[in-house]
Amino acid sequence: MEKEEAVILSRHGYEIKGFYIAPYDTANTMIICHGVTMNSFNSLKYMDLFLDLGWNVLMYDHRRHGKSGGRTTSYGYFEKDDLEEAVNWVRNKTGDGGQIGIHGESMGAVTALLYAGGHQNGDGADFYIADCPFASFHDQLAYRLKREFRLPPWPILPLADFFLRMREGYRIRDVSPLSVISRIRQPVLFIHSKEDDYIPPSSSELLHRRKRGPKMLYLAESGGHAMSYTKNPESYRKAVQTFLDTMTQT
């Protein structure tokens, strides 16, 4: 496949590496953000989806993943800054004529929403597709502690929060799409599998309820965490196509 290697400098002092695939004579571009422990290879299935729908694609490795630099994963906090640099890279590449959409899966969806919440004045992407995000990092950690270890959040989360603030300079509460969702004016398609027991679908349902302005919600019938497209390709594609058609019309 013809592609261009993308090397984007993060404001945090490392290189973000990925690929720009542009077979079409259009400035319309989808940026794909993968989940934790994955890399851009995991984005290939979504790349195929958006290429089939006529969009050019930028996919890249998040910090501390794949070929990108960075020593820690922040579950969206620092990743949102790198996403901003990726959007700037696309804008410089394509000019101002096209649309930029962001598709994120799991941590990538959290990253997209945190980024969107900081760009409510229209200087971010044109729309967002958030596939299986958590609503807040605190609630997600508490949920996993209870489900996996049958442990209460106190005193574990306060201690974790203290060390996180000392080491990385941010707090657990700073990684919360729920805290910024009301600021997002751009359209958002929320996607979640009804069978997801890692990040429950109630997270996307809550975010969808709190989101103001244009929005859609697609709940896939089957599949575990981040498996909505794999297990429901036709209905997933239809939901994305409907959303994109709506964005084009508006």
N, C-alpha and C positions, 0 to 999 in steps of 0.2 A: 504494500500500500504506500502510495506517495504521502509523505508527511514531512513536517519540519520539526526539528528538535527545538523545544522552548526552554530557555534558561532565564529565569526570572530572579532578580535579586530581592531577597526579603529585607525589610527594614530591621529585622532582628539579626542580620549578619550572616546569612547562609544563602545558598542557591536553592531555588525551587526548580525542579526539572520535570519536564513533561513533553507532550507532543501536540502539535497543531495539525489537524487534518482538515484540509479545505478543498474538496473536490468541486465545489460549486462557486459560481460567479456571484456571490452574495456576501454581504457583510454580516448577515445574521449568524450568530455564534452561540452555541451552548457550551458552558463551562461545567465540567463534571467533577464533583468532589466525592472521593471514596470514604469508606468508614475506617475505623481504627483497626490496626493490624493488617490492613489491605494495602494495595498500591494501584497504580493506574491500570494494571492488567485487569483488575476487578471492574474497571470502568468500561471495558471493551463491549460488554453486552448493551450498555446504555449508549455507547458510541454508535453501535450498529443501528439502534432504534432511532436516534436523532439524524444520522446520515440518511436513513431510509425516508425520513420525513423532510429532508431537504435542508438540513442545518449543517453548517460547518461546526467543528468540535475542537475545543481545547480540553485536554485531560492532563492532570499532573499528580505527582506524588506529594502528599502533605509532609510537613516537617517530621523528621525521624521515621520516615517511611520511604521505601523504594530507594531511589537515587538522590532524593533531596537531603539537604543538611538539617541541622537542628538536633538537639540532644534530648528533648523531652516532648511528650505529647500532652497537649493542654485541653483536649476534648472540645476545641472550638475557640478558646480564648485568644491564643496567639494565631491560630489557623485563620481566623477571620481577617487578620491583617494581611496574611499572605494571599488570601482570596482577593482582597482589595488590589494588591499588586498584580494579580492575574487579570482582573477586570481592566486595569490600566494598560496592561500589556496588549490585551485584545483591542481596546480603544485605539491605541497607537498603531496597531496593525491594520485595522479596518476602517478607521475614521469614524465619523459621527453618523453615517447614513443608516446603519443596520441596528438590529435589536440584539441585546445580550440577555440570555437566560442562564440561570444557574440551577443545575440538578445536583442535589446532595443526598447521599444515603447514610443513614445512621449518624455518626459523628459529622459526616459531610453535610447532612441536613441541618444539624445544629449550627455548624459553621456558617452555612448560608443564611440562616435566620438571624444569627448574631450580627453578621455583616449587614444584612438588610436593615436591622434595627438601628444601625448607626448611619444609615443613608436615607433617612426619611424625606430628605429635601429633593429627591429625584436625581442625585448624582451617582447612584449605584447601578445595579442591573435593572432591566425592564420588568422581569418577573422571576419567580422562584418556584421550584418543584422540590418539596421537602418530603423525602421518603423515610419513614420510621424514625423521627427525631424523638429524644426525650424532651419533656417540658422544662424540667430543671435538673441540674446535676445533683443537687442535694437530695431531691426526692428519688431520683434514679438510684443513687448510692444506697439510700435507706431501703429501697425496695429490694435491691440485690442482697444486702446484708441479711434482711429478713428471710428472703426466699432461699438463699444458698447456705447460710450459716445459722439461721434462726437467732440472729443477734439484733439488739436494739441499736438505733443510730447513736445514742449517747452511751459512753463518752468517745466512741470511735471517731465519729465525724468531726466533733470539735478539735480533737487532737490532729486529725488529718488536715483540717483547715488551717491550724496553726503552723504546721510544718510546710504546707503548700504556700502560705503567705510568706514565710521566712525564706524558702528556697526559690520560689518562682515569682513572687510579687503580686499574686492575685488570690482571690478567695473562691471557695466553692460556689458561693452565691453569685459570683460574677459570670458563671457559665449557666445562664438561664434564658432560653428563648422566651419563656413566659413573661419575663420582666421587660422584654422589648417588643413583644408581639403587637401591642396596641399602637406602636409607632410606625409599623410597616404599612405604607400606603400602596405599594406595588402589589399586583396580583400574586397569590400563592396557591398552588395546588398541594394539598396535604395528602400523603399516601401512607397507608399502614395495612398490614395483614391482620385480619381478625384473630389469627392463631398465634400471633407474636407473643410469647411469654417472657421474652428478655427485656424489651421495652414495650409495655402494653399499649394497645391501640387507644386507650383512654388518653394517652399523652397527646396524640395528634387530634383527637376529638376536642380536647380542652383548648389546644392552640387554635383550632379552627373556630371555636365559639368566641374566643377572645379577639381574633383577628378582625379588624375593621376594613371595610371596602371590599374590593373584588377578591373572591376566594372560591375554592372548590375542595371537596373531600371525597377521596376514593378509598374505600375499604375493600381490600382483596379478600376473597373467600377462603383462600388456603395459603399455606406457607408459613414457615417460621420467620425469625428475625431477618430482615433484609432479603427475603425470598419472594416478595410479592411479584416481581417481574418474572422470575424464573418459573414460578408455579402458575402464574396467571397471565401469560404473555399477551393474549388477545385483548382481554378486558383492560389490562394495564395500558397497552398501546392505544386503545380506544379512549381511555380517560385522558391520556397525555394529548392525543390528537384533538379532542374536544376542547381542552384547555388552551392549546396553541391556537386553534381556530378562533376562539374567543378573544385571545390576546391580539391576533392579527386584525380582527374586526374593530377592536377598540383603539 
